[in-house]
Amino acid sequence: MKHFISTADTTRDEIQELVSWAKEHIDPFLRREQVHHDKRATLLFAEPSTRTRGSYELAAKLTGFEVDPVTGAEATSLMKEESLSATARMFARYHADILVIRTSLAGGARWVAEMLGRYGYHTAVHNAGDESNQHPSQAILDLLTLRQEFGRLENLTIGIVGDLKNSRTVHSLAWALRGFPGIRLVLVSSPEVALQPWYTEGLEVTVSDSLDALAGCNVVYVTRVQRERFANAYDYARVRGKFVVDATVLERLGPNVKIMHPQPIADGEVAPEIWSHPQVIMDQQAQLGVPARMMLLRRSLKYLPQPPEVEGVSPREEQVSDDHAAQTIARKHDASLRYIPLETGTVIDHLGGRAVPAIKACLGIQDHELDRHQVDVIGGLETRQLPSGCKCIIRLNGRFLTPAERAAIAFLAPTATFNEIRDGRRIKSKVRDPHMLRGAGQCPNPACVTRHDPEAALHPAFHGAGDGDQLVWCHYCEQRFPREQLFAN
């Protein structure tokens, strides 16, 4: 892959390969070896940065790029309310081979990568931090640091302390660690800023609100409370300064533990008295950002000739049966089902009750408009096809659904079947593998790029398990939420 957007896109083997290749760039970095070519890297940092911006700029120079640093949203027309899409297209038009983006819009980097591909640009995109979502290059340098210190990425107990909910570095690191054997995470935070559970699926995890839980850790990864992510000063004050690693804590942890921090330090979460202690390796950690990002830039160069990536495969619709409508209605009556016949229209069958409100919203139908739309919703019907043993149906008199509407409904209710009745016949169909929804719904995350960029708003996309699991996630900002929230607004 030429883009580097999220550690959720990588496998364990790919992570291993990236870390190993990053290690090979340490000596060239220390010797300041420089190569030359005619490629251009644009660094678009719309949020403040010292280490990520500085290390990407040095990494780009050492790997031979002509570097175009753009620091601060105020340096661009983003301050004039230009969209991220329009800004990114201009840099691609100005021959940026690689565009490194830091943005306050969650999912902004993934959206830009896909949008540029849609326009036919070959520009590679690196995510240098998108709101509180992901910071994947930080995860690579963090793993490189672990590899340098311990000689392995397996069988480690890693304590993570601070604002875990809003820390994009923690999100990327947790996802990158999945799949490595023997990894145990000890998560220490206030309940208000605890790590969302989906980041640690498949990992052994201990959750605590006490630093005492860190006993036995190989490394303690401290992160600041993300002041800029809080709605008000009161909520921020409730959690700031609660966890401080100082000389007393370090002594209690023992002589072999290492202390890491992605920096900056905001509220003394690592006390200044131990910054120079040999067990505190946060500056060495930051320095390894240069070889890690040298590797990532060279990796993208390798794949630049790739054609723009296309969107995922659409759900597959399959016809189940085609028979006379009168025969079907007679069978339903014989089975004593409350099946209301109609001459023309659609019956959506095998729905779980929780999906019905979202389906009505998807179809633009309010409860007080059921009669006007000639819509009936019938619940409490027995079925053997749903675990609950109970189903609902929606009857649409005189209305036929578009393929996009059927795909959206199947995403909300993967067990749904569609019975289209016209000209005396009933055609029954089902959408197979409805694991992704494009072009419908709205992400409820107020920081999502689809809520701010007018072009991104035209292309919402969501993932979900086909088994009807209620949680789905936004393709761009990666936030998870119940399916019924997709059409809540």
N, C-alpha and C positions, 0 to 999 in steps of 0.2 A: 504494500500500500504506500502511495506517495504522501498521503495526508497523515497527520498525527493529531488526532482529535480527543481520544478518550482511551483510558486503559481498559474500559469495558469492551473495546474492539479487539483486544489481544488475547492470545492464549498463553499458557505458562511457557511453552516452548519458544514462542516469539519473544516473550519477556526475557527469558534466559539468553537468547541470541542477541537481543538489544544490549543487555548489560555486558555481555562478553565483548561485543564490538565496541561499546563505550570504553571499556577498560583498555582496549588497544589504542585509544586516542589520548590516554593520559600522558605518555612520554612525548608524543608530538606536541601536545599542549605545553608541557613543561619546557621543552626545547624551543617553543615558539616557532615551530616549523610552519611555513606558509606555502600553499599551493596557489596556482593561478588558473583562472578560466574566465569565461565571459558571462557568467550568470549573475543575476541580481536578486538580492533579498531585501524586502521591505519589512520593517519592524513597526507595526501599527499598535502602539500602546495607548489605549484610551483610558487606562487606569494607571495610577502610580506604580512604579517598580524600580528597584535598585538592582537586585541580583538577577532576576530573570532577563530583564532588558539588557543589563550590562554583559551578562555571560553570553546571551544570544548574539549580541553585536560582536564581541570578541571571537566567538566561535565562527561566525559568518566570515569575518576577516581572515581568520587562520585557515579556513577552508576555501578561500579564494573568491568569495562573493564581493561584488560591489554592493555596499550596504547603504540603504536609504532609511535612516531612523526617523520615525514620526512619533514624537513624544507628547502625550496629552491630547485629549479630545479637542482642546482649544486650538490646537495646531491644524485642525481640519474643519470641514464644513459640518461635522457632527454637531458642533456647537450652534450651528444654524438650523438644527433639526433635520439635516440630511440623513437619510437612512444608512445603516451599515452596509446594505446591499450596494447602494450607489457609490459609496466611498470605496468599497473593496473592488468594484468593477473598474474604477479609474486607475487604481494601482496595478491591476492586472493589465489594463490597456497600456500603462506605462512600462510594460515588460517586466513586471515582478515575476520571477520564476518561483520564488517562495515568498509567501505572505505569512508572517508571524503576527498573530492577533491576540491582544488582551482586550477584553470588552466587559462592560457591566451587564451585558445581555446574556443570560444563561442559554446555552445552545447556539450562540452567535457564530462560533467557529465552524461547527458542523453545517449550519445553514449556509455560510459563505462558501464552504467547499462544494456543496451540492449546487448552489446557485451559479458559481463560476463554471462548473461543469455543464450546467444547463445552457449557458451562453456560449459554450465551446472553448473556454479558456483552459489551458493546461497547467495553470498555476497550482502549486502545492500549498496547502494550508497547514500551519502548525497552531495548535491551541496553547497559548501562553497564559491561560486562565480566563474562564468565562463565568463571571459572577461567583456564586458559591458552588458551581457544578464540578468542574474538572480542571486539573493542572497536570497533564500527563507527563510532561518532560521533567517535572519535579519528582514524580514517582521513579523515573529512571535514574536520576541522580541519587535519590534516596536509596534505591536498591544497590546502586554501584557503591555507595558508602558502606552499606552493610557487607557487601562482598569484599571490599577492601579491609574492613575491620575484622570480620569473622571468617572470611574465606569460603563462605557458603550462603545460600539463601534458603536452606532447609533447616528444620529443627531449631527454630528460634522462638523465644518468648519476647514479644514486643509490647511494651506499654505505650499507650497513646493518651495524652493528657490535654485537656482544654476544651475549646469550642469545637466539638466534633461534628455537630450538625451543619455548621456553616463553613467548615474548612475544606476547600477544594483540594488541598494537598492531601488531607486525610482520606477523602473519597477516592482519589486516584491511587493512593498507596494501598488502601484496603483491597480495592479491586485487583491491583497488580499482584498482591500476595496470594490470591485464591489459586488453588491448585498446587502450591508448593507444600510438600509433606512436612508434617511436624510443626507447622506455624500455629502459634497460640497468641491471641491478642488479649490484652488487658486494657479495657476502655475505662478511663477515669474522667468523669465530667459531672457537672450539675445536670439534673434531669431535664432542665429546659433546653440544654444544648447537647443532648445525647445523640449518638450516631444512629441514623436510620438503619433498621435491621437488614434491608436488602443489600447493603454494602458488604456485609460479612457472611452472606450465605455460603455454606460449605467450609467455614473456618471455625475452629474452637475459640470461643469467646467467653471472657469473664467481664461483667459490667459492675462498676463500683463508683461510689462518690467519695472514696477515700484513697489518699496516696499510699496507705498501708498495703493496698492490693498489689502494688508494684514489686513487692518482694519476690525475688527469683527471676526478674526480667533480665534478659541480655542487654536490652537497649530500651531507653525511655525516650519517646518522640513527643516533644512538647509543642503545642501550637497556641497562638494567641487567641484571645476572644475577639471575634470579628466585629469591631464596633460599628463599621459601616453597614453591617447587615441588620442592625437592630432598628426598629421603628421609632423608639424613643429612648431618652437617656435613663429613664427609670429601669426599663428592662435590662439595659446594658449594665447598670450599676449592680443589679442583683447577682450577676454572675462573674463580674470582673474581679480579679485578684483572689479568687477562692483557692486556686491551686498554684503553689509556688515551689519550684525545685531550688532549694538553697543548700548551703553547706551541711546543715543538719540532715536534710533529706538525702543528699548525696552520700554522706557517711553511712546512713542507715541502709542504703541500697547496696553498699559494698564496693570493693576496689575494682571489680571487673565490669561493672555496668557502664555503658556509654550513653551520653545525653546528646540527642539530636534536636534540632529546631529548624524549620524551613526559613525562619526570620521573615519580617522584622519582629523583634521583641517589643511588645506594646505596653504591658503593665508589670514588668518585672517577673514574668512567669518563670524565667530562668534568672535567678538573682545575679546581679553584677559581680558579687564576690566570688563566683565560681566560673566566670566567663573564660578565664585563662587556665582553668584546671585541665590537666591532660585528659580527664575522662569526658570533658565537654568538647565535642567534635563538630560543633555547628558551623564553624568557619571553614574547616576542611570539607565538610558536606557541601557548603555553598560553592567552594572552589571547584568541586567535581562537576558543577553545572556546566562548565566550559567543555570538557571532553564529552560529556553526555550529549550536549547540544551540537557539538561538532559531528558526532555520529549521526544524530537525527537529520541534520542538514545534508550530509553526504548520502544518507539513505534515500532522502527525497530526490536528490539529483539522479540517483540510479533509476528511479521510477518516473521521472518527468515525462519521458516519451509516451507513457501510458495514455490512452484516450480518456476523455472525461468519463467519470463513473456514471452509470445509469441508475435509475431508481429500482427498488426491489420489485420482484414479481408480484402481480396483482393476485388477489384471491381467485380461486377457480370455482366456477359455478357448474353444477352438475344436475341434469334433469333426472328425477327419480322415477316419475311415471307420467303417463298421458292417457286419460280415460274420460268417459262420459261423466259430466258433472252430476247428472241425475242419479247415476249409480252410486257415486260417492256419498251424496246426500242421503240416499236411502240406507246405506250401510251405517252412517252415523246415527240415524234415527233408530235403526234396529239395535244398535249398541247402547241406546238410551243416553247418548251424549247430547248436551245442549248446543247443538251445532246449528247456527242460523243460516239457512240457505240464502244465496244471492245469485242473481242472474249474471251479473258482470262485476268483476272486482277482484280483490285479493284477500286471502285469509292467511295471516301469519300465525303459524302453529308452533307448539312445543317451546313456549317461552316461560322462563322462570319469572316469578312475580317481581323480583328486584329490578329486572331489566325493563319492565313496561314503562315506567315514567321516562326513562332516558330515550326509549324508542319513540314515544309520543313527541318528546321534544325534538328528536332527530327529524321527525316527519312534519314538524311545525304545527302540532295539534295541541291546543290547551284543553284542559278538562271541561271548561264551560263552552267549548266549541265542538264537542263530540257530535251533537245533533246536527249542527250546520255542516260538518264534514261527513256526515253519515258514517260515523265510526262507532263500532261496538267493541268494548273490552270485556271479555268473559273470563273469570278466574275460577279456581276451585275444581278444575276438571282432572279426573284421574288419568295417570299415565305411568307407563313402565319405563319411559325413556329419560326421565329426570330422577336424580337421587331422592328428591323430596317426595316423589310419587304424585305430585300435583303440578298442573301446568295452567298457563293462561293462553288465550288466543286474542288476536286483534283482527277485526273484520273491517275491511275498507270497501265500502260500497261504491262501485264505479271508478275505482282508482287502481292504477297499475304502477308498480314501483320501477324506478330506473335501476340499472346495474349498480350505480354508486350507492343508491339508497339500500339495496339489498346487501351490499358489502358492508355498509355501516351497521345495519341491523344485525348481521351475522357476527360482526366484531363485538357488539354489545351482548349478543345472546348466541353463542356458537352452536347451540342445539336447534336454532330456529329452522323451520321449513316454510316454504312459500308456495301457496296454492293459488294459481292464477286461473280465474274462471272467465272464459269468453267464448262466444259462439257455441255454447252448449258443451264445452269441453273443459276439463280441469287438468292443468299442467302443474305438477308438483316438482319443485326444485330445492336444492340446498347449496349453500356456499361452503366449499371445502377449504380447510386450512386458513381460516380468517385470522391469521396471526398479526396482520398489519393493516392499519386503516390510514388511507391518505385522502386529503382533500375534504375532510369533514371533521366536525368537532372543534373544541377549543381547549387548549391547555389551561388549567386553572392557576398555574404558577404565574404570579404577576410580573416576575422578572424574565419570563421566557421571551426569546427573540420573536416568537410569533405574536406576542402581545404588543410589540413596539415597532417592528419593521413592517411596513405595509405590504411589501412583496412576500415576506415570509408568512404573513397572515393568510395569504392565498394558498399556502401549501402546508397546512398542518399535517402531522403524521404521528401515529401512535403504534406501539407494540403491545401485544398481550398474548397470554397463553391460550391456546385453543380449547383448553378444558373448562373454560368458563370462570377461571380464577378472577375474582372481582378487581384485582389490582392491574392496572395498565400503566404504561410509562410513555412519556413524550419522547419522540425520536430525537429531538434537539436538546432540550434541557435535562432529560433523563430522570425527571421527577416522577414518582409513582403516586397513583391516586385511584380511588374507586371508579369503575367504568361509568357509573351513573353520573359522574361529574363532567363527563365529556360534553354533554349538551345542557349543562345546568344554567348557562348564561344566554 
